[in-house]
Amino acid sequence: MIHAGEPCPLPVEAKQTVSADKSGYTLFHPTPRSQWRELSPDRPDATESPLTVDAGAMVVEASYFDWRHDNGENSYTVMATNLKLGLTNCTDLQFVFDSYTREDGGAEGFGDVQLRLKYNVRGNDGGDTAFAIFPFIKIPTGSELSNGEVEGGLILPFGMDLTETIGLGLMAEFDAAYDEDSGDHEVEFLHSAVLGFDLIERLGLFTEYIGIAGPAPYQSYFAGGFTLSLCEDLVLDWGTQVGLNEDSEDLGVFGGFTKRF
């Protein structure tokens, strides 16, 4: 299926190879490369893909740069990274971290680490809709960028084909995030909707709305950008995110890549 924000689909000949039963493949009995499903990155949009990495395959998703501007202050992140490993045909394990971040206030260094487990409920290898369950936990590293608190949550991504060239992605995310004002963990609700368009054979466009509700005032964002599929295992991306209300971060600009092995 076309997931919003992902690269153009593979040729028909390649799609026909993923119709076989792949339920028996695992990390230690990998899926043959000829049966890999089309690459479906979780970046660059905030809306996660409901599709998983094939068993035994590995994917690296990372940013070349990520610049954020808010209330006159800037932050810069290099190699915000997601390492993904296919455990079974419907499950992958992910390690997410920021390799280096520098803020105008002086804080800099390696960020916290997230462990995420994505389980695809439907649509991994065909169909017009897909859905996944996606719990995660954040482990503090003790860096000056960390709040020192263990946090976690649950992501519920859904995708569907609207036409042969347009895909819709929807996501609900429930976070147990530490609130410094209350000194306790509070529930934060992130919701997003993204439209992905195949412009030409390997070039895609996405537009996205993101909202964040919780103990802090509501934040809303508009994001958009492009994906360029250089081959079936390598995708480049770039985009921007703009705050839509006073309580949102003003502006972000980012670019990165997804590589499958």
C-alpha positions in Angstrom: 0.0 0.0 0.0 1.0 3.6 -0.3 1.7 5.1 3.1 1.6 8.9 3.3 5.0 10.4 3.1 6.8 7.3 1.8 8.6 7.0 -1.6 6.9 5.8 -4.7 5.9 2.2 -4.8 8.0 -0.5 -6.4 7.3 -1.7 -9.9 4.4 -4.2 -10.3 6.9 -7.0 -10.9 8.5 -6.4 -7.4 5.1 -6.2 -5.7 4.1 -9.6 -7.0 6.9 -11.3 -5.0 5.5 -10.3 -1.6 2.3 -12.3 -1.9 3.9 -15.5 -0.6 3.3 -16.7 3.0 6.1 -15.1 5.1 4.8 -15.9 8.6 7.6 -18.4 9.3 10.5 -16.0 8.8 12.3 -14.5 11.9 15.5 -12.6 12.8 17.4 -16.0 12.7 15.5 -17.3 9.6 15.4 -14.1 7.5 13.0 -13.2 4.8 14.6 -13.6 1.3 15.4 -10.3 -0.2 13.2 -11.2 -3.2 10.2 -11.2 -0.9 10.9 -7.9 1.0 8.0 -5.5 1.0 8.4 -2.0 -0.3 10.4 0.3 2.0 8.1 2.4 4.3 10.1 4.8 6.4 8.8 6.3 9.7 10.4 9.6 8.7 10.3 12.4 7.6 6.7 13.1 8.6 5.7 12.8 12.3 3.0 10.3 11.4 4.6 6.8 11.8 4.2 4.1 9.2 2.1 1.1 10.2 4.4 -1.2 8.2 7.3 -3.1 9.7 10.7 -4.1 8.6 10.9 -7.6 7.1 12.4 -10.3 9.4 16.2 -10.2 9.4 16.4 -6.9 7.6 17.9 -3.7 9.1 17.0 -0.1 8.4 18.8 3.1 9.4 16.8 6.3 9.4 18.7 9.5 10.2 18.8 13.2 9.7 21.6 15.1 8.1 20.4 18.2 10.0 17.5 19.3 12.1 17.2 23.0 12.9 14.5 24.4 15.2 13.8 28.0 16.0 11.5 29.2 18.8 11.2 32.6 20.6 14.5 33.8 19.2 16.5 30.7 20.2 17.8 27.9 18.0 18.6 24.2 18.5 20.6 22.0 16.1 20.5 18.2 15.9 22.8 16.1 13.8 22.1 12.4 13.1 18.8 12.0 14.9 18.7 8.3 14.3 16.3 5.4 14.3 17.8 1.9 14.0 15.2 -0.7 13.0 15.6 -4.5 13.1 13.0 -6.9 11.8 12.3 -9.6 14.4 9.4 -11.4 12.7 7.2 -10.8 9.6 5.0 -8.5 11.6 7.3 -7.1 14.4 10.3 -4.9 14.4 12.5 -3.4 17.2 13.7 0.2 17.1 16.4 2.2 18.9 15.9 5.9 18.6 18.4 8.6 19.7 19.8 12.0 18.9 23.5 11.6 18.2 24.3 15.3 18.9 22.1 18.3 19.8 23.2 21.9 20.6 20.9 24.5 22.1 21.5 28.2 22.2 21.1 28.0 26.0 24.4 26.1 26.1 23.1 22.5 26.6 24.6 20.0 24.1 25.5 16.4 23.6 23.9 12.9 23.2 20.2 12.7 23.9 18.0 10.1 25.6 17.3 6.6 24.0 13.9 5.3 23.1 13.2 1.6 22.7 10.2 0.9 20.5 8.4 -2.3 19.4 6.1 -2.1 16.4 3.6 -4.8 15.8 1.6 -4.7 12.6 -2.0 -5.9 13.0 -3.0 -5.7 9.3 -1.9 -4.6 5.9 1.8 -5.4 6.1 1.9 -7.3 2.8 -1.1 -6.1 0.9 -4.5 -4.4 1.1 -5.8 -0.9 1.1 -5.4 -0.3 4.8 -2.8 -1.0 7.5 -2.7 -0.6 11.3 -0.1 -1.2 14.0 0.4 -1.1 17.7 3.6 0.6 18.8 4.6 0.8 22.5 7.8 2.6 23.5 9.9 3.6 26.5 12.4 6.4 26.9 15.5 5.7 28.9 17.4 8.7 30.3 21.1 8.9 29.6 22.1 11.4 32.2 23.2 14.0 29.6 22.5 17.7 30.2 19.8 17.5 27.5 17.9 14.9 29.5 15.2 15.5 32.2 16.4 12.4 33.9 13.0 10.7 33.9 11.8 7.4 32.4 8.9 8.1 30.0 6.9 6.0 27.7 3.8 5.7 25.6 1.7 4.0 22.9 1.6 4.9 19.2 -1.3 3.8 17.0 -0.6 4.4 13.3 -3.1 3.8 10.5 -2.7 4.1 6.7 -4.9 3.7 3.7 -4.9 4.2 0.0 -7.2 7.0 -1.3 -6.2 6.6 -4.9 -3.3 4.8 -6.7 -1.1 7.9 -6.1 -2.5 9.4 -2.9 -2.2 7.9 0.6 -3.6 9.0 4.0 -1.9 8.4 7.3 -3.5 9.0 10.7 -1.9 8.6 14.1 -2.8 8.8 17.8 0.0 8.8 20.4 -0.5 8.6 24.2 2.6 9.6 26.2 3.3 9.5 29.9 5.5 12.6 29.9 7.2 14.1 33.0 5.8 17.6 33.8 8.3 19.8 35.7 5.5 22.1 37.0 3.6 19.3 38.7 6.6 17.1 39.4 4.8 14.0 38.1 4.1 12.2 34.9 1.1 13.5 32.9 -0.7 12.2 29.9 0.1 14.0 26.6 -1.9 13.2 23.4 -0.3 13.7 20.0 -2.5 13.3 17.0 -1.6 13.8 13.3 -2.9 13.4 9.8 -0.7 13.3 6.6 -1.4 13.1 2.9 1.2 11.6 0.7 1.3 12.2 -3.1 3.4 10.3 -5.7 4.4 13.2 -8.0 6.5 11.3 -10.5 8.0 7.8 -10.5 10.4 8.3 -7.6 9.4 11.7 -6.1 6.8 12.0 -3.4 5.3 15.0 -1.6 3.7 15.1 1.9 1.6 17.6 3.8 0.8 17.1 7.5 -1.1 18.5 10.5 0.2 17.7 14.0 -1.5 18.6 17.3 -0.3 18.1 20.9 -2.7 18.3 23.9 -1.8 17.8 27.5 -1.1 19.7 30.7 0.6 22.4 28.7 -1.4 24.7 26.2 -2.4 23.0 23.0 0.3 23.1 20.2 -0.5 22.8 16.5 1.8 22.5 13.5 1.8 22.3 9.7 4.5 20.3 8.0 5.4 19.5 4.4 8.3 18.1 2.4 9.5 15.7 -0.3 10.9 12.2 -0.6 13.2 11.0 -3.3 13.7 7.3 -3.8 17.1 6.7 -5.3 16.5 2.9 -5.3 14.3 0.4 -3.5 16.6 0.5 -0.5 17.6 4.2 -0.2 15.3 7.3 0.2 16.3 10.9 0.7 14.0 13.4 2.3 13.7 17.1 3.3 11.0 19.3 4.7 9.8 22.0 7.1 7.5 22.4 10.1 5.7 25.6 11.0 4.0 26.4 14.3 0.3 27.5 13.9 -0.3 29.0 17.3 1.6 31.1 19.9 2.4 28.1 22.1 4.0 26.1 19.3 7.6 26.0 18.2 8.1 28.6 15.5 9.9 26.9 12.7 11.8 23.7 11.9 13.8 22.6 8.8 15.2 19.1 8.4 16.7 16.7 5.9 17.7 13.0 6.1 17.8 9.6 4.6 16.5 6.0 5.0 18.7 3.0 4.1 17.8 -0.6 4.2 20.3 -3.5 4.5 
